[in-house]
Amino acid sequence: MRRIVLATRNAHKVIELREILNDLVEEIGLEVVGVAEFPVVEDVVEDGVTFAENATLKALAVARATGLPAIADDSGLAVDVLGGAPGIFSARWSGAHGSDRANVELLLNQLADVKDEHRAAGFVCAAALAMPDGRVVVSEGQVRGTLTRAPRGDNGFGYDPILLVDGDTRTLAEYTNEQKNAISHRGKALRALAADLRDVLADR
């Protein structure tokens, strides 16, 4: 069976990415593994200034280290009134990388005086597919909404509980996994890579 590596150590992301790629996995007989299965792979310094640059850095490093095709994503929340911030700094907005609660609390405090009509925001994701020989394909996706004033829902992570999806009365954390994957920024970006992934694996 052909294998592809997900270039993330985030357990939530591994589960989500596998679910999004499930149809492709069944169609072409693909084994999706997390980078944690490869102890030789070191953490990548994400010093790019865009989501696409960071996703590419991670995917290339993992593909070269493992000798397998690798998919990486970089994503975050872009708040209109903050000029697109937290953006690439979303995971460490509070200064503590990966502390979802601290990041959400800080952002909501910063926006406490912002009226509802000015709380538009969106999740943005860049997904990169890299081959060991250096070939890279990048796609992007986004989902738009409005920031709530308090977290709602428990089926999500990061800023999911505070993004009220446009055209709905639910936050992204109030969606089922299947519903979320159908509309999410990460789902859109990864599905856009599907055709490229088929072509790449066909060449192997």
N, C-alpha and C positions, 0 to 999 in steps of 0.2 A: 504493500500500500504506500502511495506517495505521501510525504510528510511536509508540513509547513509549520513554521514556528511563529507564535505570537510573541512579539517583542515587548512583553510587559510582565512585571511581577505582581501587578495588582490583581488579586483573586477575583474581585468583582468584574473587572474588565475581561479576564480570561473567560469567565462564564458567559458574559454578554456577547463577546466576539464569537464564541463557539455557537451560540444560539443564532446569531445573525447569519453565520456561514453555513448553517445546518443543511439547507437545501443543496448548496454546492458540494458539501461534504458527501452527501448521499449520492448525488449525481455522478461525480467523478471518482469516488472512492478515495477520499482524502483523510488523512489522520492529522488533526490539529493538536499541537502540543504547545505548552507554555515554556517560556525561556528558563523557568526555574529547573527544568529537567536537564539543563546544560550548565553545570557548575563552572565551566571554563569561561563562560560569558560574563564579562565585567559590566558593571553599570556604566551607562553612557552619559557623559556630561551634555545636558541639553542647553547648549549655548546659542542656539538659533534665535532669530528675532521674530519668526513667524511659526505658526503651527506646522506648516508644510516643511520648513527647515528642520524642526525638531523631530518630526515623524521620520523624515528621510535619514537623519543621523542615526536614530535608533534602529531602523530597519536594516540599513547597510551594515552597521556594526554587528548585528546578530546574524545576518546572512553570511558574512565573511567568517565569523567565528564558528558557526555550526556547519557551513557548507550546504545549507538548506535555504529554500525561499523563506523570506520572513516578512511578516506584516506588522507594522507599528502604526499607532495613531497618536496624535497629540490633539487635545481638545480643551476647551474651556468656555467660560461664560463671558460674553461681551455685553456690557451695559452701555446703552446709548448715551445716557447723561454723563457717564464717566469716560467718554471718548473711546469706548471699546475695552476698557479695563473691566475686570482683572486680566482678561485675555490670557496670554501665555503664562502669566503668573497666578492663575486661578488656584492651582493646587497648593501654593504657598503664600496666599494673600495675607494671611495672618502672621506669617513668619515661620510657621511650623508646617513643613511639608506633609500633606496628607491628613491634616487635622480638619476633617469636614465641618465639625461643629464650630470650631473656632473661626474658620473661614466664613461660614454662613453668618455667624453672629456679628463679625466685624463688618461685613458688607451691609447687612440690614441696619446696623447702627449708623453707618456712613450715609445711608439713604433715608434715614428716619424722617427727615423734613421734606423729602421729595414727593410731590403730589402724584397720585396714581396715574394720571395721564402722561407723566414723564418717566415712568418706570419700565419702559420698553427695554427688552434685552433678548439675547438669543444664545444658544449653545452653538459653537462652531467646532467642526472636526476636520482634520486633514488626516487621511490614511495613506500610507506609503507601502507599496509592495516592492521589495528589493531582492535581487538575485545575487549569489556569491560573486558573479562576474562584474557586478557594479551597475547592472541595469536597474532602473527605478521608475515606477509609475506612481503618480500621486493623484488622489481625487479628494474632493471636499464636499461636505454636507452641512446643513444647519437646520435648526428648528427655532422658531421665534415665539415670543410670548411676553408676558408682563411679570415683574417681580412682585410677589406677595409680601406681606408685612410680617409673616411668621411662617415657619415650615409647616407643610401639610403632606401627609402620606409617609409610608415607611418602606415602599418598594423601590428604592433607588439609593443613590449615593451622591456625594459631592453636593452640587447645588440643585439637584433634581427637585427637592421638596419646596423650593421657592420660585420655580418658574411655572407660572400659570400659562398653559399652552394656548396660543391664539385660536379662537373659535371653539374653545372648550371651557368648562368650569373646573377642570382638574389640573393639579400640578403634575409634572412628569413622574413624580414619585407615587402618584395615585393611579397610574396606569399598570396594567398587568405587563409582564415581560414581553409577551407577544405584541401587545398594543404599542408599547414603548419602542420596540425594535422596528416596527413598521413605519414610525414617523421620526425617529430620533436622528440627530446629526450624525451619530456614529453609524447607524443603520444605513443612512443614505450614502455616506462616504464609502462604506465597505461594499455595498451593492454595486456602486459605480465601478469598483475594481473587479467585479466578478468576471467580466469578459476578458480582461487582461490576465487574470489568474488562470483561466482556462487555457489561454494561448501559451502562457509561460510554462505551465505544467505539461502541455502537449509536446513542447520542445525537449522535455527532459527524458 
